[in-house]
Amino acid sequence: MTKAISLTAELAEVRCAIEGARFIADALATHSLDSREQELQAPVSITAILVLAAARPPAPFFS
């Protein structure tokens, strides 16, 4: 069975993930994070978000 996936929805999910990573990177760059722990966790979080976005399996069929 082939499941139809909306290309618009798929791209919106990836865009939201990348925007989230950018938000964290901006907060880190501008020293807007609340604690040293958050500053240390930020690069790990950014990397994880981008890895997950890049690893999204290609959809077999777009509607």
MDTraj code that builds the backbone (N, CA, C; nanometers):
import mdtraj as md
import numpy as np

residues = "MET THR LYS ALA ILE SER LEU THR ALA GLU LEU ALA GLU VAL ARG CYS ALA ILE GLU GLY ALA ARG PHE ILE ALA ASP ALA LEU ALA THR HIS SER LEU ASP SER ARG GLU GLN GLU LEU GLN ALA PRO VAL SER ILE THR ALA ILE LEU VAL LEU ALA ALA ALA ARG PRO PRO ALA PRO PHE PHE SER".split()
xyz = np.array([
    [0.0845, -0.1182, 0.0000],
    [0.0000, 0.0000, 0.0000],
    [0.0886, 0.1240, 0.0000],
    [0.0565, 0.2181, -0.0844],
    [0.1300, 0.3441, -0.0908],
    [0.0505, 0.4513, -0.0192],
    [0.1166, 0.5238, 0.0664],
    [0.0517, 0.6303, 0.1419],
    [0.0886, 0.7637, 0.0805],
    [-0.0087, 0.8441, 0.0468],
    [0.0159, 0.9768, -0.0087],
    [0.0576, 1.0715, 0.1026],
    [0.1609, 1.1479, 0.0758],
    [0.2115, 1.2445, 0.1733],
    [0.2149, 1.3810, 0.1067],
    [0.1689, 1.4796, 0.1749],
    [0.1694, 1.6143, 0.1206],
    [0.3110, 1.6704, 0.1205],
    [0.3581, 1.7101, 0.0042],
    [0.4908, 1.7702, -0.0054],
    [0.4966, 1.8991, 0.0759],
    [0.3897, 1.9748, 0.0724],
    [0.3847, 2.0994, 0.1494],
    [0.3979, 2.0717, 0.2986],
    [0.3269, 1.9721, 0.3471],
    [0.3343, 1.9378, 0.4902],
    [0.4730, 1.8870, 0.5271],
    [0.5306, 1.8053, 0.4401],
    [0.6639, 1.7508, 0.4668],
    [0.7679, 1.8628, 0.4731],
    [0.7638, 1.9523, 0.3777],
    [0.8584, 2.0640, 0.3769],
    [0.8354, 2.1584, 0.4946],
    [0.7110, 2.1741, 0.5366],
    [0.6813, 2.2586, 0.6525],
    [0.7432, 2.1992, 0.7793],
    [0.7385, 2.0671, 0.7927],
    [0.7993, 2.0016, 0.9091],
    [0.9504, 2.0244, 0.9119],
    [1.0139, 2.0088, 0.7973],
    [1.1588, 2.0299, 0.7899],
    [1.1917, 2.1761, 0.8180],
    [1.1131, 2.2673, 0.7612],
    [1.1354, 2.4105, 0.7844],
    [1.1233, 2.4451, 0.9328],
    [1.0227, 2.3912, 0.9991],
    [1.0051, 2.4183, 1.1427],
    [1.1238, 2.3669, 1.2235],
    [1.1735, 2.2504, 1.1879],
    [1.2893, 2.1950, 1.2591],
    [1.4113, 2.2846, 1.2410],
    [1.4353, 2.3271, 1.1182],
    [1.5508, 2.4120, 1.0906],
    [1.5359, 2.5484, 1.1590],
    [1.4156, 2.6021, 1.1602],
    [1.3929, 2.7287, 1.2308],
    [1.4168, 2.7133, 1.3806],
    [1.3794, 2.5991, 1.4361],
    [1.4064, 2.5732, 1.5777],
    [1.5553, 2.5694, 1.6073],
    [1.6298, 2.5033, 1.5195],
    [1.7755, 2.4992, 1.5359],
    [1.8349, 2.6389, 1.5245],
    [1.7841, 2.7168, 1.4303],
    [1.8333, 2.8537, 1.4137],
    [1.8019, 2.9402, 1.5366],
    [1.6845, 2.9217, 1.5939],
    [1.6460, 2.9961, 1.7132],
    [1.7425, 2.9666, 1.8284],
    [1.7743, 2.8385, 1.8457],
    [1.8682, 2.8006, 1.9518],
    [2.0065, 2.8590, 1.9236],
    [2.0502, 2.8519, 1.7980],
    [2.1816, 2.9067, 1.7613],
    [2.1870, 3.0572, 1.7847],
    [2.0801, 3.1273, 1.7492],
    [2.0757, 3.2719, 1.7740],
    [2.0811, 3.3034, 1.9231],
    [2.0066, 3.2269, 2.0019],
    [2.0073, 3.2487, 2.1467],
    [2.1465, 3.2232, 2.2050],
    [2.2130, 3.1220, 2.1542],
    [2.3487, 3.0928, 2.2002],
    [2.4443, 3.2050, 2.1602],
    [2.4347, 3.2514, 2.0372],
    [2.5247, 3.3551, 1.9863],
    [2.5057, 3.4887, 2.0568],
    [2.3840, 3.5172, 2.0989],
    [2.3554, 3.6462, 2.1636],
    [2.3545, 3.6359, 2.3164],
    [2.3978, 3.5226, 2.3669],
    [2.4036, 3.4994, 2.5122],
    [2.2669, 3.5206, 2.5777],
    [2.1619, 3.4708, 2.5106],
    [2.0246, 3.4867, 2.5603],
    [1.9739, 3.3643, 2.6357],
    [2.0563, 3.2645, 2.6512],
    [2.0135, 3.1458, 2.7242],
    [2.0215, 3.1726, 2.8740],
    [1.9389, 3.1035, 2.9494],
    [1.9232, 3.1322, 3.0919],
    [2.0335, 3.0775, 3.1818],
    [2.1045, 2.9758, 3.1359],
    [2.2024, 2.9150, 3.2257],
    [2.3203, 2.8595, 3.1479],
    [2.4263, 2.8307, 3.2207],
    [2.5443, 2.7688, 3.1602],
    [2.5087, 2.6300, 3.1072],
    [2.4219, 2.5613, 3.1773],
    [2.3781, 2.4288, 3.1324],
    [2.3109, 2.4370, 2.9949],
    [2.2268, 2.5377, 2.9753],
    [2.1624, 2.5563, 2.8449],
    [2.2650, 2.5903, 2.7372],
    [2.3641, 2.6700, 2.7721],
    [2.4694, 2.7035, 2.6762],
    [2.5467, 2.5792, 2.6336],
    [2.5719, 2.4891, 2.7271],
    [2.6437, 2.3659, 2.6958],
    [2.5568, 2.2683, 2.6160],
    [2.4272, 2.2696, 2.6418],
    [2.3352, 2.1781, 2.5738],
    [2.2982, 2.2265, 2.4341],
    [2.3065, 2.3562, 2.4083],
    [2.2604, 2.4132, 2.2808],
    [2.3247, 2.3490, 2.1579],
    [2.4569, 2.3350, 2.1510],
    [2.5146, 2.2730, 2.0308],
    [2.4675, 2.1292, 2.0093],
    [2.4486, 2.0557, 2.1175],
    [2.3992, 1.9181, 2.1072],
    [2.2571, 1.9186, 2.0527],
    [2.1755, 2.0105, 2.1016],
    [2.0367, 2.0200, 2.0558],
    [2.0297, 2.0593, 1.9088],
    [2.1099, 2.1559, 1.8699],
    [2.1122, 2.1997, 1.7300],
    [2.1517, 2.0835, 1.6397],
    [2.2559, 2.0129, 1.6777],
    [2.3021, 1.8990, 1.5976],
    [2.1942, 1.7926, 1.5884],
    [2.1304, 1.7615, 1.6990],
    [2.0259, 1.6590, 1.6997],
    [1.9096, 1.6981, 1.6085],
    [1.8668, 1.8220, 1.6154],
    [1.7564, 1.8689, 1.5309],
    [1.7933, 1.8551, 1.3836],
    [1.9132, 1.8999, 1.3476],
    [1.9542, 1.8945, 1.2074],
    [1.9738, 1.7510, 1.1587],
    [2.0253, 1.6640, 1.2441],
    [2.0400, 1.5230, 1.2062],
    [1.9030, 1.4607, 1.1828],
    [1.8088, 1.4881, 1.2709],
    [1.6743, 1.4332, 1.2529],
    [1.6076, 1.4871, 1.1270],
    [1.6248, 1.6148, 1.0987],
    [1.5668, 1.6737, 0.9777],
    [1.6288, 1.6115, 0.8529],
    [1.7588, 1.5911, 0.8547],
    [1.8281, 1.5333, 0.7395],
    [1.7962, 1.3854, 0.7220],
    [1.7653, 1.3173, 0.8309],
    [1.7419, 1.1735, 0.8258],
    [1.5977, 1.1359, 0.7945],
    [1.5116, 1.2340, 0.7773],
    [1.3723, 1.2020, 0.7440],
    [1.3707, 1.1168, 0.6177],
    [1.3040, 1.0046, 0.6246],
    [1.3035, 0.9185, 0.5060],
    [1.2287, 0.9861, 0.3915],
    [1.2770, 0.9646, 0.2702],
    [1.2065, 1.0239, 0.1572],
    [1.0686, 0.9604, 0.1438],
    [0.9720, 1.0414, 0.1154],
    [0.8360, 0.9909, 0.1002],
    [0.8244, 0.9132, -0.0300],
    [0.7565, 0.7986, -0.0261],
    [0.7443, 0.7179, -0.1471],
    [0.6534, 0.7804, -0.2519],
    [0.5633, 0.8645, -0.2088],
    [0.4668, 0.9228, -0.3019],
    [0.4174, 1.0546, -0.2456],
    [0.4214, 1.1583, -0.3243],
    [0.3717, 1.2890, -0.2826],
    [0.2431, 1.3195, -0.3548],
    [0.1498, 1.3785, -0.2825],
    [0.0227, 1.4158, -0.3454],
    [0.0194, 1.5637, -0.3736],
])
top = md.Topology()
chain = top.add_chain()
for i, resn in enumerate(residues, 1):
    res = top.add_residue(resn, chain, resSeq=i)
    for name in ("N", "CA", "C"):
        top.add_atom(name, md.element.get_by_symbol(name[0]), res)
traj = md.Trajectory(xyz[None], top)
